[in-house]
Amino acid sequence: MTERTPKRPRDPNQLARFIVDVATGEVEDRPPTPEEQGKDPAAVALGAKGGKARAAALSTEKRRQISRDAAIARWGSEKKED
């Protein structure tokens, strides 16, 4: 799993310590970039539009079939068609 930035503490003393750690550079207060995570930036950009691009490329009938299969897999029964 990817590294996440630590949540800010609710306790005032712990929050003060966190602020000092950020100010001195011991802890970074920003999410890591894709390069820092070892990911290809071009692949990250393509992944962000993946679902929308796939949906645009599918025909209406194919999208309906995928939806129907997903509903059957989730709910375990087939819905009657009108």
N, C-alpha and C positions, 0 to 999 in steps of 0.2 A: 504494500500500500504506500501511497505517497506520504511524504512528511507534511504535517500540518503545522500551522503556526499555533503556538499555545494560546489558549483562551486567557483573557485578562481576568485576574483574580478579583473576587468580590470583596474580600477582606482588605481594608485600607492599608494595613501593614504589608501584606503580600503584594498589593498593587504598587505601593511605593517602592518595594524591592524590584519589582518587574520594571518600573519606569527607570530606575537607576541602571539596571542591567541593559536596557535598551539604549540609554544615553551613553553608557560606556562601551557599547559595542559587543557585549557578551552574548546578547540575544538579539536576533533580527526581528523587527516588527513589520514584516511584509511576507506575503506568500512567495515561495520559491518560483523562479521562472522555469519554463519548460526545459531550457538548456541546463539549469541546475539540477533538474530532476532526471537528466539523461534522456530527454525526449527530443525528437527532431521537430523544430518549429513548423516546418512545412506540413508534417503529418498532423500536428496539433491543429493547425488552421483547417485542414481538410476534414478532420474529425468533428469540428464544430458545426459543419454544415452537412454532415453525412446523412442524417435521417431525413432532412428536408430534400436533399438532392435525390435520395432513393425514392421518396414518395412522389416526387415530380416525374421521375422516370418510369414509374409503374402505371399500368393502365388501371382504369376504374375497376374493371372486373377482377384483376389480380389483387388490388388492394382489398376488395370485398372478400375474396377468398382467404387472404392472410388474416383479416379480422375475424372471419368466421372460424378459422382453425384455432386462432388464439382464444376465442370465447369458449370453444369446445374444450380446449385443453385446460382452461381455467375453471369452468363451471361444470364440466363433465357431461353435459347433455347438449343435444343439438336443438336449436330453436326452429320451430316450424316456419317455413317461408309463407308469405302471404300470397 
